[in-house]
Amino acid sequence: TFFKIAFSFPEHDSDDDSYEVLDLTEYARRHHWWNRLFGRSSGPIVEKYSVATQIVMGGVTGWCAGFLFQKVGKLAATAVGGGFLLLQIASHSGYVQVDWKRVEKDVNKAKKQLKKRANKAAPEINTLIEESTEFIKQNIVVSSGFVGGFLLGLAS
């Protein structure tokens, strides 16, 4: 791999720009921590940090995700419930007439299309589940910290 960055440092007395080239591949070879963190053989996170650090990292990210999930979920539930309530009020007041037979026909049609798509997407979903399971097995401490933090974030 070849990766270089050029920096421009204008000199005080000269009109032409001079560049210093920083070769990151050489930097990575000289600094072992860089290779351990970002190298090809960096491996799973289990090998990089202590158990306490992994639990804290997983817990903090899980709490943030759970807290955001809770807030977005409340907002979505309020929007859907409020819309449904307004639609029901409009229907009972006579502003909106609902053709329930047409709704039922469209729902059944949508069910059939979803079943067809679900059967086609099954191999990709199975692959995703297998990859996720493998990641969780390799990083069980971080994953358990994430789940705990996520549940705490939902409860906040």
C-alpha positions in Angstrom: 0.0 0.0 0.0 1.2 3.5 -0.8 -0.2 6.4 1.2 1.4 9.8 1.5 0.3 13.2 2.6 1.9 16.4 1.5 1.9 19.5 3.8 2.6 23.0 2.6 4.7 25.2 4.8 5.2 28.6 3.2 8.5 30.1 4.0 8.8 33.7 5.2 11.3 34.9 2.6 10.4 32.8 -0.4 7.5 33.1 -2.9 7.5 29.4 -3.9 5.8 26.8 -1.7 7.8 24.0 -0.2 6.2 20.7 0.7 7.0 18.1 3.3 5.9 14.6 2.4 4.8 12.3 5.2 4.8 8.7 4.2 2.3 6.9 6.5 3.5 3.5 5.6 7.0 4.3 7.0 5.4 5.9 10.0 3.4 2.7 10.6 6.5 0.6 10.4 8.4 2.8 12.9 5.5 3.1 15.4 4.2 -0.3 16.6 1.1 1.1 18.4 -0.1 2.3 15.0 0.2 -1.2 13.5 -1.5 -2.8 16.5 -4.4 -0.4 16.3 -4.9 -0.1 12.6 -2.8 -2.8 11.0 -4.1 -5.7 8.9 -3.5 -8.1 11.7 -5.2 -5.9 14.3 -7.6 -8.7 15.2 -10.7 -8.4 17.3 -11.1 -5.7 19.9 -10.6 -8.4 22.6 -6.9 -8.4 22.0 -6.5 -4.7 22.1 -8.0 -3.5 25.4 -8.5 -4.7 29.0 -11.8 -6.2 30.0 -12.8 -3.2 32.1 -12.1 -0.9 29.1 -14.1 -3.0 26.8 -17.1 -3.1 29.2 -16.9 0.7 29.6 -16.7 1.3 25.9 -19.6 -1.1 25.2 -21.6 0.4 28.0 -21.2 4.0 27.0 -22.0 3.3 23.3 -24.9 1.1 24.3 -26.3 3.8 26.6 -26.0 6.5 23.9 -27.8 4.2 21.4 -30.5 3.2 23.9 -31.1 6.8 24.9 -31.4 7.9 21.3 -33.6 4.9 20.4 -35.9 5.8 23.3 -36.2 9.5 22.2 -36.8 8.7 18.5 -39.2 5.9 19.5 -41.3 8.2 21.6 -41.3 10.8 18.8 -42.3 8.2 16.2 -45.0 6.7 18.5 -46.4 10.2 19.2 -46.5 11.0 15.5 -48.2 7.8 14.4 -50.6 7.8 17.3 -51.5 11.4 16.8 -52.0 10.9 13.1 -54.2 7.9 13.7 -56.2 9.9 16.3 -56.8 12.8 13.9 -57.8 10.4 11.1 -60.3 8.7 13.4 -61.8 12.0 14.5 -62.0 13.1 10.8 -63.7 9.8 9.9 -66.3 10.0 12.7 -67.0 13.7 11.9 -67.7 12.8 8.2 -64.7 14.6 6.7 -63.1 11.4 5.5 -64.8 8.3 4.1 -62.8 5.1 4.3 -63.3 2.3 1.8 -62.5 -0.6 4.1 -62.9 -3.2 1.3 -60.2 -1.4 -0.7 -58.0 -1.1 2.3 -58.3 -4.8 3.0 -57.5 -5.7 -0.7 -54.4 -3.4 -0.7 -53.2 -4.9 2.6 -53.5 -8.4 1.3 -51.7 -7.4 -1.9 -48.9 -5.9 0.2 -48.6 -9.0 2.3 -48.1 -11.2 -0.8 -45.4 -8.8 -2.1 -43.6 -8.8 1.3 -43.7 -12.7 1.4 -42.1 -12.8 -2.1 -39.4 -10.3 -1.2 -38.7 -12.0 2.1 -38.1 -15.4 0.4 -35.7 -13.7 -2.1 -33.8 -11.8 0.7 -33.4 -14.8 3.0 -29.8 -15.7 1.9 -28.6 -12.2 2.5 -30.3 -12.0 5.9 -28.8 -15.3 6.9 -25.3 -14.1 5.9 -25.8 -10.9 7.9 -27.0 -12.9 10.9 -24.0 -15.2 10.7 -21.6 -12.3 10.4 -23.2 -10.5 13.4 -23.1 -13.7 15.5 -19.4 -14.2 14.7 -18.7 -10.5 15.7 -20.5 -10.9 18.9 -18.6 -14.2 19.7 -15.3 -12.5 19.0 -16.2 -9.4 21.1 -18.4 -10.9 23.8 -17.3 -8.5 26.5 -17.9 -5.3 24.5 -21.2 -6.8 23.2 -22.4 -7.5 26.7 -21.4 -4.0 27.8 -23.3 -2.6 24.9 -26.5 -4.6 25.7 -26.3 -3.5 29.3 -25.8 0.1 28.4 -28.5 0.0 25.7 -31.0 -1.3 28.3 -29.9 1.5 30.8 -30.3 4.1 28.0 -33.8 2.9 27.3 -34.7 3.2 31.0 -33.2 6.7 31.3 
